[in-house]
Amino acid sequence: MTDIPAHALLERIAAALERLSPPPPALGDLGRAEAYVWHPEAGRLDPVAHVAGVDLRLLQGVERQRDLVLDNTRRFAAGLPANNAMLWGARGMGKSSLVKAVHGEVNRGRGSQAGAPGGGKLLLIEIQRDDLSTLSTLMALLRGADRQILLFCDDLSFEREDTDYKALKSVLDGGIEGRPSNVLFYATSNRRHLMPRDMIENERAQAIHPGEAVEEKVSLSDRFGLWVGFHNCDQATFLAMVEGYARDRNLPIDAPALHAAANEWSITRGGRSGRVAWQFIEDLTGRLSSGAAAR
């Protein structure tokens, strides 16, 4: 067997390791779409052809929340100071729908502005909860982009053994570099402090210095300058949601019949919310369409 020189062997090993290692993340062309999804395992941002959501005008019962988030987002899109935002509260009341609807509304209002970075369009990039450990990598990647970018994490929360909250906390406004000026972070959660109540209580009961232990956990939510609360809706608001969706779809049904069917639907679901209203309208649209087709 022929002996391989040491330097040649080292070159082969280096080449093999290079083939095995993933390529470094690449920013790519951010002009292809208005929304992207971060895939850290592949080191890339995949464009989203169509953002799933509803028009801002169809969101009922969240007028104050809408105005707060819309104003903050418009300022950010214009390059003005704005806050990271936490949308928290009742399930199904339109937290994530509002983020996507505001993004669409801001971009429709800005159009294609000459001289503005990226034609004036605000980018929406979604990062999954389980990928928060790669947030610093993504932030570094976006720091040099010539676009205003809204980074969005839906259904954000942390459990007892979870340490990803530390990565998020340091990225939002910590570290020597700080958050990139062209990136804003929006998150939704059913929990005001992102932690389950029993976790906070257990920390208080078991720690040598209970106040410090609890402070470490709940201080993450303080990194969000804008807190927007969502609460369960009453019957009048629920019916207003249903009417708005039915009107938008031109459904052939009168108000009394619509209200009766919507109330029956909410009883079977055990509550009222924007999600329940939307699911009812989807069902009603299908039933009315199949009835018309049968005739």
Sequence and secondary structure as in RCSB ss.txt:
>XXXX:A:sequence
MTDIPAHALLERIAAALERLSPPPPALGDLGRAEAYVWHPEAGRLDPVAHVAGVDLRLLQGVERQRDLVLDNTRR
FAAGLPANNAMLWGARGMGKSSLVKAVHGEVNRGRGSQAGAPGGGKLLLIEIQRDDLSTLSTLMALLRGADRQIL
LFCDDLSFEREDTDYKALKSVLDGGIEGRPSNVLFYATSNRRHLMPRDMIENERAQAIHPGEAVEEKVSLSDRFG
LWVGFHNCDQATFLAMVEGYARDRNLPIDAPALHAAANEWSITRGGRSGRVAWQFIEDLTGRLSSGAAAR
>XXXX:A:secstr
     HHHHHHHHHHHHHHHS        TTS SEEEEETTTTEEEE SS     GGG  S HHHHHHHHHHHHH
HHTT     EEEEESTTSSHHHHHHHHHHHHHHHH S TTSGGGG  EEEE  GGGGGGHHHHHHHHTT SS EE
EEESS    TT  HHHHHHHHHH TTT S TTEEEEEEESSTTSS HHHHHHHHHH SSHHHHHHHHHHHHHT S
EEEEE    HHHHHHHHHHHHHHTT S  HHHHHHHHHHHHHHHTS  HHHHHHHHHHHHHHHHHHHHH 
